[in-house]
Amino acid sequence: MATKILVTGATGAIGKALIKDLQEKNIAFFAGTRNVEESKAKLGLSEELVSFSFDNPATFEAATAGVDKVFLLGPAMVLEMDHLINPFLDFLKSKGILRVVYLSALKSDQMGPDMTFHLKTEAKLANDGFDYTILRASFFAQNFKNYEWENITQRGITLATAGDGKVGFIDVADIAAVASAVLSEEGHSKKTYELTGPEALSYFDAATILSEVTGKTIVYPQPSPEQYVTILKEAGAPDFVASYMNSVYSVIANHHVGFTTNDVEKVTGRKPNTLKSVINSDFSTIK
Ligand SMILES: NC(=O)c1ccc[n+]([C@@H]2O[C@H](COP(=O)([O-])OP(=O)(O)OC[C@H]3O[C@@H](n4cnc5c(N)ncnc54)[C@H](OP(=O)(O)O)[C@@H]3O)[C@@H](O)[C@H]2O)c1
């Protein structure tokens, strides 16, 4: 059977980059989305788009027709994400579609008791006999554009409770390149990769890069987790968002992710992009 890949999270940051890679390699795929019509213009696709939702099992059959491999990505900001995606994994197993490449997070075992969903999904893939590859990604370089755009462009700050810890921000295009390689080449079965960018940087370093690129002064005010809760509450965010993000940032603040690996280069044969190069392409238009 010729390979056909179902890309879940196809309209998200990594999904879009992965689809580009698969198109360049001429690999057949389905792009799963909860809203096919809306995604047509967003992705410039038509027949590859397929209705797919983890919480709607009625979508599973059509989304996996002719599919032999799955790129599995769960949505952000969902506590107990494992509960959301387990029914789909059970469906895949029942269909004998066992090749799954899962997007996990670097050092999620250090994020606290409410944040065990990635570890639980990794364990399910291993225990249920899947032919898995786990991609434990570091913090995305695109988070600044995707989540901090307003803070950066309107308030001259970037907000995180990362203390003075460092992290190897990674370009989502590099994560996608690894995903595309492990989905299309042999030799990655039952492997776990830790994906980082080329340098460990603090949020102070990131603010300096943002200032250089935008030509404006961007500062990192280093809020405490308690201050962050207050700021997000005042901005009208639901309560769980600040606590979710505080848990995520704690791995930086507690110095668990202040390292780089060469896994991107090992898999793709080229070095990962720098934070500055991503910020340059994301923010250069606002000068
Ligand atoms: N941001 C980081 O620094 C970072 C670092 C490491 C790991 N991660 C992990 O990366 C993942 C998020 O990736 P991302 O930022 O690329 O996502 P994203 O841009 O927020 O996109 C989320 C995707 O999930 C889809 N989605 C949402 N709810 C869904 C549902 N019920 N069923 C099926 N699809 C659904 C959305 O598609 P439609 O709306 O089109 O349906 C969208 O394509 C999370 O698992 C997070 O833990 C993030």
The ligand as a Gaussian input file, in Angstrom:
#p B3LYP/6-31G(d) Opt

LIG

0 1
 N        3.815000      26.061000      22.077000
 C        4.877000      25.424000      22.517000
 O        5.911000      26.036000      22.827000
 C        4.852000      23.924000      22.635000
 C        6.031000      23.242000      22.947000
 C        6.020000      21.835000      23.008000
 C        4.840000      21.137000      22.753000
 N        3.697000      21.846000      22.467000
 C        2.458000      21.067000      22.186000
 O        2.014000      21.427000      20.878000
 C        0.617000      21.197000      20.798000
 C       -0.015000      22.413000      20.188000
 O        0.574000      22.587000      18.901000
 P        0.321000      23.847000      17.998000
 O        0.777000      25.048000      18.758000
 O        0.822000      23.571000      16.627000
 O       -1.229000      23.863000      17.999000
 P       -2.091000      25.036000      17.574000
 O       -1.373000      25.926000      16.630000
 O       -2.722000      25.629000      18.800000
 O       -3.169000      24.216000      16.775000
 C       -3.980000      23.296000      17.414000
 C       -4.575000      22.385000      16.350000
 O       -5.411000      21.453000      16.997000
 C       -6.616000      21.324000      16.247000
 N       -7.664000      20.993000      17.200000
 C       -8.130000      21.727000      18.234000
 N       -9.086000      21.037000      18.895000
 C       -9.235000      19.852000      18.234000
 C      -10.080000      18.706000      18.416000
 N      -10.985000      18.648000      19.404000
 N       -9.953000      17.682000      17.552000
 C       -9.062000      17.728000      16.528000
 N       -8.231000      18.773000      16.313000
 C       -8.325000      19.817000      17.155000
 C       -6.832000      22.655000      15.545000
 O       -7.432000      22.388000      14.311000
 P       -8.870000      22.934000      13.824000
 O       -9.194000      24.143000      14.658000
 O       -8.635000      23.269000      12.372000
 O       -9.778000      21.790000      14.033000
 C       -5.385000      23.125000      15.311000
 O       -4.917000      22.711000      14.053000
 C        0.135000      20.885000      22.202000
 O        0.009000      19.489000      22.325000
 C        1.287000      21.404000      23.076000
 O        1.392000      20.767000      24.320000
 C        3.675000      23.200000      22.383000

